[in-house]
Amino acid sequence: MVFLTKVLFGVFFVVFSYCLVVAKSRRQLLAVALAGALVVALVGPPRVQAQGSLVAAIQSVLNVINGLIKTALNSINSVRTAISNFYQQATWPVALINQAKATVTQMIGQYRNVMQNAFSINLKSATLPNPTALENAMRNHQTNDFASLTTSFGSAYGTVPNTTTASPADRTMMDMDDAMAVDNLKTLKESDAAGDLTLQAADDIESAASQAAPGSAPFLTATAVVASIESQALTQKMLAAELRQEAARLAHENTLRKRGAAMTGDLNTQILNLLQRK
């Protein structure tokens, strides 16, 4: 019986020690110690000396918990409090952050609607059916209706004449001029659609800045830089379209000069032939 009692107390001591090791907080340690004391009091052998020894052991454990462990936990809490105060007062001052957020929110309420109204002003002026359809296709900021744009352009400005009503040179110039005009109109629609996305990105960044967490400013700055680069690339694309249109205009004017020179040469040849016949 004594041997069995010792075995049971040995098993209990191992389990009790394991629970003390895996406990993660002071409250859990106290709960484990009190539970162990209660189990010993209810199940242990009725020997005063053994109970006294166990109570003394439990009291020693409690002394350790309230002594070294409590001191270590208090030191850890003090360090964490100091770090938190340093972040809130020096690294990311809460008052200044709230002030910046309030300023951004005020600017959003003051300027966003005004700027959106400026970008959404209705500039359409055509009144006849065909020009109205073309203007609507030009200004709808869509990129999935290029076929409708081409059809509306042909209805408004006419198609290339057939071979019986215009010379090949005239048909070539008209076809090229129409192609450059439609190409630039398509580029313009793409630019309008991209501009809408850029404005939406700007609004999103602005809204995020009004609710940004401390330390997230570099990420918002990087996002804004990317949006700025995309906007600059869009501007370069529109400048390239303008340069293409200017090149096409110069080519058109040069073609007229070439035709004039060719017609002058033909006229000179005909005059010389007439003079030689006389």
C-alpha positions as CSV (number, residue, x, y, z in Angstrom):
1,M,0.0,0.0,0.0
2,V,2.8,2.4,0.8
3,F,4.5,1.5,-2.5
4,L,1.3,2.2,-4.4
5,T,0.9,5.5,-2.6
6,K,4.4,6.6,-3.5
7,V,3.9,5.6,-7.2
8,L,0.6,7.7,-7.3
9,F,2.3,10.6,-5.7
10,G,5.2,10.3,-8.2
11,V,2.8,10.3,-11.1
12,F,1.0,13.3,-9.6
13,F,4.2,15.2,-9.1
14,V,5.3,14.6,-12.8
15,V,1.9,15.8,-14.1
16,F,1.9,18.7,-11.7
17,S,5.4,19.7,-12.8
18,Y,4.5,19.5,-16.5
19,C,1.4,21.7,-16.0
20,L,3.7,24.3,-14.2
21,V,6.1,24.3,-17.2
22,V,3.4,24.7,-19.9
23,A,1.5,27.4,-18.1
24,K,1.7,30.7,-20.0
25,S,0.6,33.3,-17.4
26,R,0.7,33.9,-13.7
27,R,-3.0,33.2,-13.5
28,Q,-2.6,29.8,-15.0
29,L,0.3,29.0,-12.6
30,L,-1.9,29.9,-9.6
31,A,-4.7,27.8,-11.0
32,V,-2.5,24.8,-11.5
33,A,-1.0,25.1,-7.9
34,L,-4.4,25.4,-6.3
35,A,-5.8,22.5,-8.3
36,G,-2.8,20.4,-7.2
37,A,-3.3,21.3,-3.6
38,L,-7.0,20.4,-3.8
39,V,-6.3,17.0,-5.3
40,V,-3.8,16.2,-2.7
41,A,-6.1,17.3,0.1
42,L,-9.0,15.1,-1.2
43,V,-7.1,12.0,-2.5
44,G,-3.9,12.0,-0.6
45,P,-3.2,9.6,2.3
46,P,-4.4,10.7,5.7
47,R,-0.9,11.2,7.1
48,V,-0.3,14.5,8.7
49,Q,3.4,14.5,8.1
50,A,3.0,13.7,4.4
51,Q,0.3,16.4,4.0
52,G,2.4,18.9,5.8
53,S,5.4,18.1,3.5
54,L,3.1,18.5,0.4
55,V,1.7,21.7,1.7
56,A,5.2,23.0,2.3
57,A,6.2,22.0,-1.2
58,I,3.2,23.8,-2.7
59,Q,3.9,26.8,-0.5
60,S,7.5,26.8,-1.9
61,V,6.1,26.8,-5.5
62,L,3.8,29.6,-4.7
63,N,6.7,31.6,-3.2
64,V,8.6,31.1,-6.4
65,I,5.7,32.2,-8.5
66,N,5.1,35.3,-6.4
67,G,8.8,36.0,-6.2
68,L,11.1,35.4,-9.2
69,I,8.4,34.8,-11.8
70,K,6.3,37.8,-10.7
71,T,9.4,40.0,-10.7
72,A,10.3,38.8,-14.2
73,L,6.8,39.3,-15.5
74,N,6.7,42.8,-14.0
75,S,10.0,43.6,-15.7
76,I,8.7,42.4,-19.1
77,N,5.5,44.4,-18.7
78,S,7.6,47.5,-17.8
79,V,9.7,47.1,-21.0
80,R,6.7,46.6,-23.2
81,T,5.0,49.7,-21.7
82,A,8.2,51.7,-22.3
83,I,8.4,50.6,-25.9
84,S,4.8,51.3,-26.5
85,N,5.1,54.8,-25.0
86,F,8.2,55.4,-27.2
87,Y,6.3,54.5,-30.3
88,Q,3.3,56.6,-29.4
89,Q,5.3,59.7,-28.3
90,A,8.4,59.7,-30.4
91,T,8.3,57.4,-33.4
92,W,4.6,57.8,-34.3
93,P,3.0,60.5,-32.2
94,V,-0.6,59.8,-31.9
95,A,-1.7,63.4,-31.7
96,L,0.2,64.4,-34.8
97,I,-1.1,61.4,-36.7
98,N,-4.7,62.2,-35.8
99,Q,-4.1,65.8,-36.8
100,A,-2.7,64.7,-40.2
101,K,-5.7,62.4,-40.8
102,A,-8.1,65.2,-39.9
103,T,-6.4,67.5,-42.4
104,V,-6.6,64.9,-45.2
105,T,-10.3,64.3,-44.4
106,Q,-10.9,68.1,-44.6
107,M,-9.1,68.3,-47.9
108,I,-11.2,65.5,-49.4
109,G,-14.4,67.1,-48.3
110,Q,-13.3,70.5,-49.7
111,Y,-11.8,69.6,-53.1
112,R,-12.9,66.1,-54.3
113,N,-16.4,67.0,-55.4
114,V,-15.2,70.2,-57.0
115,M,-12.6,68.3,-59.0
116,Q,-15.0,65.6,-60.0
117,N,-17.4,68.2,-61.2
118,A,-14.7,69.8,-63.3
119,F,-13.8,66.5,-64.9
120,S,-17.4,65.6,-65.6
121,I,-18.5,68.9,-67.4
122,N,-20.6,68.1,-70.4
123,L,-18.7,69.5,-73.5
124,K,-20.9,68.0,-76.2
125,S,-22.0,70.5,-78.8
126,A,-23.1,68.6,-81.9
127,T,-26.8,68.8,-82.9
128,L,-27.2,66.8,-86.1
129,P,-27.7,63.0,-85.9
130,N,-24.5,61.8,-87.5
131,P,-22.1,64.3,-85.7
132,T,-24.0,63.6,-82.5
133,A,-23.4,59.9,-82.8
134,L,-19.7,60.5,-83.5
135,E,-19.3,62.9,-80.6
136,N,-21.0,60.4,-78.2
137,A,-18.6,57.7,-79.4
138,M,-15.6,60.0,-79.0
139,R,-16.4,61.1,-75.5
140,N,-17.9,58.0,-73.8
141,H,-14.5,56.9,-72.2
142,Q,-15.1,53.3,-73.5
143,T,-12.6,51.1,-75.3
144,N,-14.9,48.3,-76.4
145,D,-16.8,50.2,-79.2
146,F,-14.1,51.0,-81.7
147,A,-16.2,49.5,-84.5
148,S,-19.1,51.9,-83.6
149,L,-16.6,54.8,-83.6
150,T,-15.4,53.9,-87.1
151,T,-18.9,53.6,-88.4
152,S,-19.9,57.0,-86.8
153,F,-16.8,58.6,-88.3
154,G,-17.7,57.3,-91.8
155,S,-21.3,58.5,-91.4
156,A,-20.2,62.0,-90.3
157,Y,-17.3,62.6,-92.8
158,G,-18.2,60.2,-95.6
159,T,-16.3,57.2,-97.0
160,V,-13.5,57.1,-99.5
161,P,-14.8,57.7,-103.1
162,N,-14.6,54.8,-105.5
163,T,-12.1,54.6,-108.4
164,T,-14.5,56.2,-110.9
165,T,-14.9,59.4,-109.0
166,A,-11.4,60.1,-107.6
167,S,-7.9,59.5,-108.7
168,P,-5.7,56.9,-107.0
169,A,-3.6,59.6,-105.4
170,D,-6.6,61.4,-104.0
171,R,-8.1,58.1,-102.7
172,T,-4.8,57.2,-101.0
173,M,-4.5,60.6,-99.2
174,M,-8.2,60.5,-98.1
175,D,-7.9,57.0,-96.8
176,M,-4.6,57.8,-94.9
177,D,-6.1,61.0,-93.5
178,D,-9.2,59.1,-92.3
179,A,-7.0,56.3,-90.8
180,M,-4.9,58.7,-88.8
181,A,-7.9,60.6,-87.6
182,V,-9.7,57.4,-86.4
183,D,-6.4,56.0,-84.9
184,N,-6.0,59.2,-82.8
185,L,-9.6,59.1,-81.8
186,K,-9.1,55.5,-80.5
187,T,-6.0,56.6,-78.7
188,L,-8.0,59.5,-77.2
189,K,-10.7,57.1,-75.9
190,E,-8.0,54.9,-74.4
191,S,-6.5,57.9,-72.7
192,D,-9.9,58.9,-71.3
193,A,-10.4,55.4,-69.9
194,A,-6.9,55.4,-68.4
195,G,-7.4,58.8,-67.0
196,D,-10.6,57.6,-65.2
197,L,-8.5,54.8,-63.6
198,T,-5.8,57.2,-62.6
199,L,-8.3,59.5,-60.9
200,Q,-9.9,56.5,-59.1
201,A,-6.5,55.4,-57.9
202,A,-5.8,59.0,-56.7
203,D,-9.1,59.0,-54.8
204,D,-8.3,55.6,-53.2
205,I,-4.8,56.7,-52.1
206,E,-6.3,59.9,-50.7
207,S,-9.0,58.0,-48.8
208,A,-6.4,55.5,-47.5
209,A,-4.2,58.4,-46.3
210,S,-7.1,59.6,-44.1
211,Q,-7.2,56.2,-42.3
212,A,-3.6,55.0,-42.6
213,A,-2.1,53.2,-39.7
214,P,1.2,54.4,-38.2
215,G,4.2,53.3,-40.3
216,S,2.2,52.8,-43.5
217,A,3.2,56.2,-45.1
218,P,6.1,54.7,-47.2
219,F,3.6,52.2,-48.7
220,L,1.2,54.9,-49.6
221,T,4.0,57.0,-51.0
222,A,5.2,54.1,-53.2
223,T,1.7,53.6,-54.5
224,A,1.4,57.3,-55.3
225,V,4.7,57.3,-57.1
226,V,3.6,54.3,-59.3
227,A,0.3,56.1,-60.1
228,S,2.3,59.2,-61.0
229,I,4.6,57.2,-63.4
230,E,1.6,55.7,-65.1
231,S,0.1,59.1,-65.5
232,Q,3.3,60.4,-67.1
233,A,3.4,57.4,-69.4
234,L,-0.2,58.2,-70.5
235,T,0.9,61.8,-71.2
236,Q,3.8,60.5,-73.3
237,K,1.4,58.3,-75.3
238,M,-0.8,61.3,-76.1
239,L,2.2,63.3,-77.1
240,A,3.2,60.5,-79.4
241,A,-0.3,60.5,-81.0
242,E,-0.1,64.2,-81.5
243,L,3.3,63.8,-83.2
244,R,1.9,61.1,-85.5
245,Q,-1.0,63.4,-86.4
246,E,1.4,66.2,-87.2
247,A,3.6,63.9,-89.3
248,A,0.5,62.8,-91.2
249,R,-0.4,66.4,-91.8
250,L,3.1,67.2,-93.1
251,A,3.0,64.2,-95.4
252,H,-0.4,65.3,-96.7
253,E,0.9,68.8,-97.5
254,N,4.1,67.3,-99.1
255,T,2.0,65.0,-101.2
256,L,0.1,68.0,-102.6
257,R,3.4,69.7,-103.4
258,K,4.5,66.5,-105.2
259,R,1.3,66.3,-107.2
260,G,1.7,70.0,-108.1
261,A,5.2,69.4,-109.3
262,A,4.1,66.3,-111.3
263,M,1.2,68.2,-112.8
264,T,3.5,71.1,-113.7
265,G,5.9,68.7,-115.4
266,D,3.1,67.1,-117.4
267,L,1.9,70.5,-118.4
268,N,5.4,71.5,-119.6
269,T,5.7,68.3,-121.6
270,Q,2.4,68.9,-123.3
271,I,3.3,72.5,-124.2
272,L,6.6,71.3,-125.7
273,N,4.8,68.7,-127.7
274,L,2.4,71.3,-129.0
275,L,5.3,73.6,-130.0
276,Q,7.1,70.8,-131.7
277,R,4.0,70.0,-133.8
278,K,3.9,73.5,-135.1
